[in-house]
Amino acid sequence: MTMPKIRKLSNYNLKSVRIAAAEYFDIIKTASNVDSARDRLYRKISSHQLESFAAKSDSYEGKYIRMRDCAATLRNIIKPRSDQLSGFSVI
């Protein structure tokens, strides 16, 4: 009996993340310290959220809800309290 081929579930991998999040990685690389990186990332995340809300498009409401929720999640992940609770920093 042969095993069925496993389908590739998505195109998301380390390479695609590096491309999609290059701007965020650059912020971290060029920050002088963790607090500076947090502040700059927080502002960039908020800026991206506001830009998406301000863009005139025919996007549906669900897209804006996902953007709001993703931005809030990212801002919470980079908080110092998240580092304390998890025992490590994502930055």
Distance bins in CASP14 RR format, pairs under 12 A and 6 or more apart:
PFRMAT RR
TARGET T0000
AUTHOR 0000-0000-0000
RMODE 2
METHOD distances of the structure
MODEL  1
10 16 0 0 0 0 1 0 0 0 0 0 0
10 17 0 0 0 0 0 1 0 0 0 0 0
11 17 0 0 0 0 0 1 0 0 0 0 0
11 19 0 0 0 0 0 1 0 0 0 0 0
11 20 0 0 0 0 0 1 0 0 0 0 0
12 18 0 0 0 0 0 1 0 0 0 0 0
12 19 0 0 0 0 0 1 0 0 0 0 0
12 20 0 0 0 0 1 0 0 0 0 0 0
12 21 0 0 0 0 0 1 0 0 0 0 0
13 19 0 0 0 0 0 1 0 0 0 0 0
13 20 0 0 0 0 0 1 0 0 0 0 0
14 20 0 0 0 0 0 1 0 0 0 0 0
14 21 0 0 0 0 0 1 0 0 0 0 0
14 25 0 0 0 0 0 1 0 0 0 0 0
15 21 0 0 0 0 0 1 0 0 0 0 0
15 22 0 0 0 0 0 1 0 0 0 0 0
16 22 0 0 0 0 0 1 0 0 0 0 0
17 24 0 0 0 0 1 0 0 0 0 0 0
17 25 0 0 0 0 1 0 0 0 0 0 0
18 24 0 0 0 0 0 1 0 0 0 0 0
18 25 1 0 0 1 0 0 0 0 0 0 0
18 26 0 0 0 0 0 1 0 0 0 0 0
18 29 0 0 0 0 0 1 0 0 0 0 0
19 25 0 0 0 0 0 1 0 0 0 0 0
20 48 0 0 0 0 0 1 0 0 0 0 0
21 27 0 0 0 0 1 0 0 0 0 0 0
21 28 0 0 0 0 1 0 0 0 0 0 0
21 29 0 0 0 0 0 1 0 0 0 0 0
21 41 0 0 0 0 0 1 0 0 0 0 0
21 44 0 0 0 0 0 1 0 0 0 0 0
21 45 0 0 0 0 0 1 0 0 0 0 0
21 48 0 0 0 0 0 1 0 0 0 0 0
21 74 0 0 0 0 0 1 0 0 0 0 0
21 90 0 0 0 0 0 1 0 0 0 0 0
22 28 0 0 0 0 0 1 0 0 0 0 0
22 29 0 0 0 0 0 1 0 0 0 0 0
22 44 0 0 0 0 0 1 0 0 0 0 0
23 29 0 0 0 0 0 1 0 0 0 0 0
23 30 0 0 0 0 0 1 0 0 0 0 0
23 40 0 0 0 0 0 1 0 0 0 0 0
23 41 0 0 0 0 1 0 0 0 0 0 0
23 44 1 0 0 1 0 0 0 0 0 0 0
23 45 0 0 0 0 0 1 0 0 0 0 0
23 47 0 0 0 0 0 1 0 0 0 0 0
23 48 0 0 0 0 1 0 0 0 0 0 0
24 30 0 0 0 0 0 1 0 0 0 0 0
24 31 0 0 0 0 0 1 0 0 0 0 0
24 37 0 0 0 0 1 0 0 0 0 0 0
24 38 0 0 0 0 0 1 0 0 0 0 0
24 40 0 0 0 0 1 0 0 0 0 0 0
24 41 1 0 0 1 0 0 0 0 0 0 0
24 42 0 0 0 0 0 1 0 0 0 0 0
24 43 0 0 0 0 0 1 0 0 0 0 0
24 44 1 0 0 1 0 0 0 0 0 0 0
24 45 0 0 0 0 1 0 0 0 0 0 0
24 47 0 0 0 0 0 1 0 0 0 0 0
24 48 0 0 0 0 1 0 0 0 0 0 0
24 74 0 0 0 0 1 0 0 0 0 0 0
24 77 0 0 0 0 0 1 0 0 0 0 0
24 78 0 0 0 0 1 0 0 0 0 0 0
24 90 0 0 0 0 0 1 0 0 0 0 0
24 91 0 0 0 0 0 1 0 0 0 0 0
25 31 0 0 0 0 0 1 0 0 0 0 0
25 37 0 0 0 0 0 1 0 0 0 0 0
25 40 0 0 0 0 0 1 0 0 0 0 0
25 41 0 0 0 0 0 1 0 0 0 0 0
25 44 0 0 0 0 0 1 0 0 0 0 0
25 90 0 0 0 0 0 1 0 0 0 0 0
25 91 0 0 0 0 0 1 0 0 0 0 0
26 37 0 0 0 0 0 1 0 0 0 0 0
26 40 0 0 0 0 1 0 0 0 0 0 0
26 41 0 0 0 0 0 1 0 0 0 0 0
26 44 0 0 0 0 1 0 0 0 0 0 0
27 34 0 0 0 0 0 1 0 0 0 0 0
27 36 0 0 0 0 1 0 0 0 0 0 0
27 37 1 0 0 1 0 0 0 0 0 0 0
27 38 0 0 0 0 1 0 0 0 0 0 0
27 39 0 0 0 0 1 0 0 0 0 0 0
27 40 1 0 1 0 0 0 0 0 0 0 0
27 41 1 0 1 0 0 0 0 0 0 0 0
27 42 0 0 0 0 0 1 0 0 0 0 0
27 43 0 0 0 0 1 0 0 0 0 0 0
27 44 1 0 0 1 0 0 0 0 0 0 0
27 45 0 0 0 0 1 0 0 0 0 0 0
27 47 0 0 0 0 0 1 0 0 0 0 0
27 48 0 0 0 0 0 1 0 0 0 0 0
27 78 0 0 0 0 0 1 0 0 0 0 0
27 91 0 0 0 0 1 0 0 0 0 0 0
28 34 0 0 0 0 1 0 0 0 0 0 0
28 36 0 0 0 0 1 0 0 0 0 0 0
28 37 1 0 1 0 0 0 0 0 0 0 0
28 38 0 0 0 0 1 0 0 0 0 0 0
28 39 0 0 0 0 0 1 0 0 0 0 0
28 40 0 0 0 0 1 0 0 0 0 0 0
28 41 1 0 0 1 0 0 0 0 0 0 0
28 44 0 0 0 0 0 1 0 0 0 0 0
28 78 0 0 0 0 1 0 0 0 0 0 0
28 89 0 0 0 0 0 1 0 0 0 0 0
28 90 0 0 0 0 1 0 0 0 0 0 0
28 91 1 0 0 1 0 0 0 0 0 0 0
29 36 0 0 0 0 0 1 0 0 0 0 0
29 37 0 0 0 0 1 0 0 0 0 0 0
29 40 0 0 0 0 0 1 0 0 0 0 0
29 41 0 0 0 0 0 1 0 0 0 0 0
29 91 0 0 0 0 0 1 0 0 0 0 0
30 36 0 0 0 0 1 0 0 0 0 0 0
30 37 0 0 0 0 1 0 0 0 0 0 0
30 40 0 0 0 0 1 0 0 0 0 0 0
30 41 0 0 0 0 0 1 0 0 0 0 0
31 37 1 1 0 0 0 0 0 0 0 0 0
31 38 0 0 0 0 1 0 0 0 0 0 0
31 39 0 0 0 0 1 0 0 0 0 0 0
31 40 1 0 0 1 0 0 0 0 0 0 0
31 41 0 0 0 0 1 0 0 0 0 0 0
31 42 0 0 0 0 0 1 0 0 0 0 0
31 43 0 0 0 0 0 1 0 0 0 0 0
31 44 0 0 0 0 0 1 0 0 0 0 0
31 78 0 0 0 0 0 1 0 0 0 0 0
31 91 0 0 0 0 1 0 0 0 0 0 0
32 38 0 0 0 0 0 1 0 0 0 0 0
32 39 0 0 0 0 0 1 0 0 0 0 0
32 40 0 0 0 0 0 1 0 0 0 0 0
33 39 0 0 0 0 1 0 0 0 0 0 0
33 40 0 0 0 0 0 1 0 0 0 0 0
33 89 0 0 0 0 0 1 0 0 0 0 0
33 91 0 0 0 0 1 0 0 0 0 0 0
34 40 0 0 0 0 0 1 0 0 0 0 0
34 41 0 0 0 0 0 1 0 0 0 0 0
34 78 0 0 0 0 1 0 0 0 0 0 0
34 79 0 0 0 0 0 1 0 0 0 0 0
34 80 0 0 0 0 1 0 0 0 0 0 0
34 83 0 0 0 0 1 0 0 0 0 0 0
34 89 1 0 0 1 0 0 0 0 0 0 0
34 90 0 0 0 0 0 1 0 0 0 0 0
34 91 1 0 1 0 0 0 0 0 0 0 0
35 41 0 0 0 0 0 1 0 0 0 0 0
35 42 0 0 0 0 0 1 0 0 0 0 0
35 78 0 0 0 0 0 1 0 0 0 0 0
35 79 0 0 0 0 0 1 0 0 0 0 0
35 80 0 0 0 0 1 0 0 0 0 0 0
35 83 0 0 0 0 0 1 0 0 0 0 0
35 89 0 0 0 0 0 1 0 0 0 0 0
35 91 0 0 0 0 1 0 0 0 0 0 0
36 42 0 0 0 0 0 1 0 0 0 0 0
36 43 0 0 0 0 0 1 0 0 0 0 0
36 78 0 0 0 0 0 1 0 0 0 0 0
36 91 0 0 0 0 1 0 0 0 0 0 0
37 43 0 0 0 0 0 1 0 0 0 0 0
37 44 0 0 0 0 0 1 0 0 0 0 0
37 78 0 0 0 0 1 0 0 0 0 0 0
37 80 0 0 0 0 0 1 0 0 0 0 0
37 83 0 0 0 0 0 1 0 0 0 0 0
37 89 0 0 0 0 1 0 0 0 0 0 0
37 90 0 0 0 0 0 1 0 0 0 0 0
37 91 1 0 1 0 0 0 0 0 0 0 0
38 44 0 0 0 0 0 1 0 0 0 0 0
38 45 0 0 0 0 0 1 0 0 0 0 0
38 74 0 0 0 0 0 1 0 0 0 0 0
38 75 0 0 0 0 1 0 0 0 0 0 0
38 76 0 0 0 0 0 1 0 0 0 0 0
38 77 0 0 0 0 0 1 0 0 0 0 0
38 78 1 0 1 0 0 0 0 0 0 0 0
38 79 1 0 0 1 0 0 0 0 0 0 0
38 80 1 0 0 1 0 0 0 0 0 0 0
38 81 0 0 0 0 0 1 0 0 0 0 0
38 82 0 0 0 0 0 1 0 0 0 0 0
38 83 0 0 0 0 1 0 0 0 0 0 0
38 89 0 0 0 0 1 0 0 0 0 0 0
38 90 0 0 0 0 0 1 0 0 0 0 0
38 91 1 0 0 1 0 0 0 0 0 0 0
39 45 0 0 0 0 0 1 0 0 0 0 0
39 46 0 0 0 0 0 1 0 0 0 0 0
39 75 0 0 0 0 0 1 0 0 0 0 0
39 78 0 0 0 0 1 0 0 0 0 0 0
39 79 0 0 0 0 0 1 0 0 0 0 0
39 80 0 0 0 0 0 1 0 0 0 0 0
39 91 0 0 0 0 0 1 0 0 0 0 0
40 46 0 0 0 0 0 1 0 0 0 0 0
40 47 0 0 0 0 0 1 0 0 0 0 0
40 78 0 0 0 0 0 1 0 0 0 0 0
40 91 0 0 0 0 0 1 0 0 0 0 0
41 47 0 0 0 0 0 1 0 0 0 0 0
41 48 0 0 0 0 0 1 0 0 0 0 0
41 71 0 0 0 0 0 1 0 0 0 0 0
41 74 1 0 0 1 0 0 0 0 0 0 0
41 75 0 0 0 0 1 0 0 0 0 0 0
41 76 0 0 0 0 0 1 0 0 0 0 0
41 77 0 0 0 0 1 0 0 0 0 0 0
41 78 1 0 1 0 0 0 0 0 0 0 0
41 79 0 0 0 0 0 1 0 0 0 0 0
41 89 0 0 0 0 0 1 0 0 0 0 0
41 90 0 0 0 0 1 0 0 0 0 0 0
41 91 1 0 0 1 0 0 0 0 0 0 0
42 48 0 0 0 0 0 1 0 0 0 0 0
42 49 0 0 0 0 0 1 0 0 0 0 0
42 71 0 0 0 0 1 0 0 0 0 0 0
42 72 0 0 0 0 0 1 0 0 0 0 0
42 74 0 0 0 0 1 0 0 0 0 0 0
42 75 1 0 1 0 0 0 0 0 0 0 0
42 76 0 0 0 0 0 1 0 0 0 0 0
42 77 0 0 0 0 0 1 0 0 0 0 0
42 78 1 0 0 1 0 0 0 0 0 0 0
42 79 0 0 0 0 1 0 0 0 0 0 0
42 80 0 0 0 0 0 1 0 0 0 0 0
42 91 0 0 0 0 0 1 0 0 0 0 0
43 49 0 0 0 0 0 1 0 0 0 0 0
43 50 0 0 0 0 0 1 0 0 0 0 0
43 71 0 0 0 0 0 1 0 0 0 0 0
43 74 0 0 0 0 0 1 0 0 0 0 0
43 75 0 0 0 0 0 1 0 0 0 0 0
43 78 0 0 0 0 0 1 0 0 0 0 0
44 50 0 0 0 0 0 1 0 0 0 0 0
44 51 0 0 0 0 0 1 0 0 0 0 0
44 71 0 0 0 0 0 1 0 0 0 0 0
44 74 0 0 0 0 1 0 0 0 0 0 0
44 75 0 0 0 0 0 1 0 0 0 0 0
44 78 0 0 0 0 0 1 0 0 0 0 0
45 51 0 0 0 0 0 1 0 0 0 0 0
45 52 0 0 0 0 0 1 0 0 0 0 0
45 67 0 0 0 0 0 1 0 0 0 0 0
45 68 0 0 0 0 0 1 0 0 0 0 0
45 70 0 0 0 0 1 0 0 0 0 0 0
45 71 1 0 1 0 0 0 0 0 0 0 0
45 72 0 0 0 0 1 0 0 0 0 0 0
45 73 0 0 0 0 1 0 0 0 0 0 0
45 74 1 0 1 0 0 0 0 0 0 0 0
45 75 1 0 1 0 0 0 0 0 0 0 0
45 76 0 0 0 0 0 1 0 0 0 0 0
45 77 0 0 0 0 1 0 0 0 0 0 0
45 78 1 0 0 1 0 0 0 0 0 0 0
45 79 0 0 0 0 0 1 0 0 0 0 0
46 52 0 0 0 0 0 1 0 0 0 0 0
46 53 0 0 0 0 0 1 0 0 0 0 0
46 67 0 0 0 0 0 1 0 0 0 0 0
46 68 0 0 0 0 0 1 0 0 0 0 0
46 71 1 0 0 1 0 0 0 0 0 0 0
46 72 0 0 0 0 1 0 0 0 0 0 0
46 74 0 0 0 0 1 0 0 0 0 0 0
46 75 1 0 0 1 0 0 0 0 0 0 0
46 78 0 0 0 0 0 1 0 0 0 0 0
47 53 0 0 0 0 0 1 0 0 0 0 0
47 54 0 0 0 0 0 1 0 0 0 0 0
47 71 0 0 0 0 1 0 0 0 0 0 0
47 75 0 0 0 0 0 1 0 0 0 0 0
48 54 0 0 0 0 0 1 0 0 0 0 0
48 55 0 0 0 0 0 1 0 0 0 0 0
48 67 0 0 0 0 1 0 0 0 0 0 0
48 68 0 0 0 0 0 1 0 0 0 0 0
48 70 0 0 0 0 1 0 0 0 0 0 0
48 71 1 0 0 1 0 0 0 0 0 0 0
48 74 0 0 0 0 1 0 0 0 0 0 0
48 75 0 0 0 0 0 1 0 0 0 0 0
49 55 0 0 0 0 0 1 0 0 0 0 0
49 63 0 0 0 0 0 1 0 0 0 0 0
49 64 0 0 0 0 1 0 0 0 0 0 0
49 65 0 0 0 0 0 1 0 0 0 0 0
49 66 0 0 0 0 0 1 0 0 0 0 0
49 67 1 0 1 0 0 0 0 0 0 0 0
49 68 1 0 0 1 0 0 0 0 0 0 0
49 69 0 0 0 0 0 1 0 0 0 0 0
49 70 0 0 0 0 1 0 0 0 0 0 0
49 71 1 1 0 0 0 0 0 0 0 0 0
49 72 0 0 0 0 1 0 0 0 0 0 0
49 73 0 0 0 0 0 1 0 0 0 0 0
49 74 0 0 0 0 1 0 0 0 0 0 0
49 75 0 0 0 0 1 0 0 0 0 0 0
50 64 0 0 0 0 0 1 0 0 0 0 0
50 67 0 0 0 0 1 0 0 0 0 0 0
50 68 0 0 0 0 0 1 0 0 0 0 0
50 71 0 0 0 0 1 0 0 0 0 0 0
51 57 0 0 0 0 0 1 0 0 0 0 0
51 64 0 0 0 0 0 1 0 0 0 0 0
51 67 0 0 0 0 1 0 0 0 0 0 0
51 71 0 0 0 0 0 1 0 0 0 0 0
52 59 0 0 0 0 1 0 0 0 0 0 0
52 62 0 0 0 0 0 1 0 0 0 0 0
52 63 1 0 0 1 0 0 0 0 0 0 0
52 64 1 0 0 1 0 0 0 0 0 0 0
52 65 0 0 0 0 0 1 0 0 0 0 0
52 66 0 0 0 0 1 0 0 0 0 0 0
52 67 1 0 1 0 0 0 0 0 0 0 0
52 68 0 0 0 0 1 0 0 0 0 0 0
52 70 0 0 0 0 0 1 0 0 0 0 0
52 71 0 0 0 0 1 0 0 0 0 0 0
53 59 0 0 0 0 1 0 0 0 0 0 0
53 61 0 0 0 0 0 1 0 0 0 0 0
53 63 0 0 0 0 0 1 0 0 0 0 0
53 64 1 0 0 1 0 0 0 0 0 0 0
53 65 0 0 0 0 0 1 0 0 0 0 0
53 67 1 0 0 1 0 0 0 0 0 0 0
53 68 0 0 0 0 1 0 0 0 0 0 0
53 71 0 0 0 0 1 0 0 0 0 0 0
54 64 0 0 0 0 0 1 0 0 0 0 0
54 67 0 0 0 0 0 1 0 0 0 0 0
55 63 0 0 0 0 0 1 0 0 0 0 0
55 64 0 0 0 0 0 1 0 0 0 0 0
55 67 0 0 0 0 0 1 0 0 0 0 0
57 63 0 0 0 0 1 0 0 0 0 0 0
57 64 0 0 0 0 0 1 0 0 0 0 0
57 67 0 0 0 0 0 1 0 0 0 0 0
59 65 0 0 0 0 0 1 0 0 0 0 0
59 66 0 0 0 0 0 1 0 0 0 0 0
59 67 0 0 0 0 1 0 0 0 0 0 0
60 66 0 0 0 0 0 1 0 0 0 0 0
60 67 0 0 0 0 0 1 0 0 0 0 0
61 67 0 0 0 0 0 1 0 0 0 0 0
61 68 0 0 0 0 0 1 0 0 0 0 0
62 68 0 0 0 0 1 0 0 0 0 0 0
62 69 0 0 0 0 1 0 0 0 0 0 0
62 70 0 0 0 0 0 1 0 0 0 0 0
63 69 0 0 0 0 0 1 0 0 0 0 0
63 70 0 0 0 0 0 1 0 0 0 0 0
64 70 0 0 0 0 0 1 0 0 0 0 0
64 71 0 0 0 0 0 1 0 0 0 0 0
65 71 0 0 0 0 0 1 0 0 0 0 0
65 72 0 0 0 0 0 1 0 0 0 0 0
66 72 0 0 0 0 0 1 0 0 0 0 0
66 73 0 0 0 0 0 1 0 0 0 0 0
67 73 0 0 0 0 0 1 0 0 0 0 0
67 74 0 0 0 0 0 1 0 0 0 0 0
68 74 0 0 0 0 0 1 0 0 0 0 0
68 75 0 0 0 0 0 1 0 0 0 0 0
69 75 0 0 0 0 0 1 0 0 0 0 0
69 76 0 0 0 0 0 1 0 0 0 0 0
70 76 0 0 0 0 0 1 0 0 0 0 0
70 77 0 0 0 0 0 1 0 0 0 0 0
71 77 0 0 0 0 0 1 0 0 0 0 0
71 78 0 0 0 0 0 1 0 0 0 0 0
72 78 0 0 0 0 0 1 0 0 0 0 0
72 79 0 0 0 0 0 1 0 0 0 0 0
73 79 0 0 0 0 0 1 0 0 0 0 0
73 82 0 0 0 0 0 1 0 0 0 0 0
73 90 0 0 0 0 0 1 0 0 0 0 0
74 82 0 0 0 0 0 1 0 0 0 0 0
74 90 0 0 0 0 1 0 0 0 0 0 0
74 91 0 0 0 0 0 1 0 0 0 0 0
75 81 0 0 0 0 0 1 0 0 0 0 0
75 82 0 0 0 0 1 0 0 0 0 0 0
75 90 0 0 0 0 0 1 0 0 0 0 0
76 82 1 0 0 1 0 0 0 0 0 0 0
76 83 0 0 0 0 0 1 0 0 0 0 0
76 85 0 0 0 0 0 1 0 0 0 0 0
76 86 0 0 0 0 0 1 0 0 0 0 0
76 90 0 0 0 0 0 1 0 0 0 0 0
77 83 0 0 0 0 1 0 0 0 0 0 0
77 85 0 0 0 0 0 1 0 0 0 0 0
77 86 0 0 0 0 1 0 0 0 0 0 0
77 88 0 0 0 0 0 1 0 0 0 0 0
77 89 0 0 0 0 1 0 0 0 0 0 0
77 90 1 0 1 0 0 0 0 0 0 0 0
77 91 0 0 0 0 1 0 0 0 0 0 0
78 86 0 0 0 0 0 1 0 0 0 0 0
78 89 0 0 0 0 1 0 0 0 0 0 0
78 90 1 0 0 1 0 0 0 0 0 0 0
78 91 1 0 0 1 0 0 0 0 0 0 0
79 85 0 0 0 0 1 0 0 0 0 0 0
79 86 0 0 0 0 0 1 0 0 0 0 0
79 89 0 0 0 0 0 1 0 0 0 0 0
79 90 0 0 0 0 0 1 0 0 0 0 0
79 91 0 0 0 0 0 1 0 0 0 0 0
80 86 0 0 0 0 0 1 0 0 0 0 0
80 87 0 0 0 0 0 1 0 0 0 0 0
80 89 0 0 0 0 1 0 0 0 0 0 0
80 90 0 0 0 0 0 1 0 0 0 0 0
80 91 0 0 0 0 1 0 0 0 0 0 0
81 87 0 0 0 0 0 1 0 0 0 0 0
81 89 0 0 0 0 0 1 0 0 0 0 0
82 88 0 0 0 0 1 0 0 0 0 0 0
82 89 0 0 0 0 1 0 0 0 0 0 0
82 90 1 0 0 1 0 0 0 0 0 0 0
82 91 0 0 0 0 1 0 0 0 0 0 0
83 89 1 0 1 0 0 0 0 0 0 0 0
83 90 1 0 0 1 0 0 0 0 0 0 0
83 91 0 0 0 0 1 0 0 0 0 0 0
END
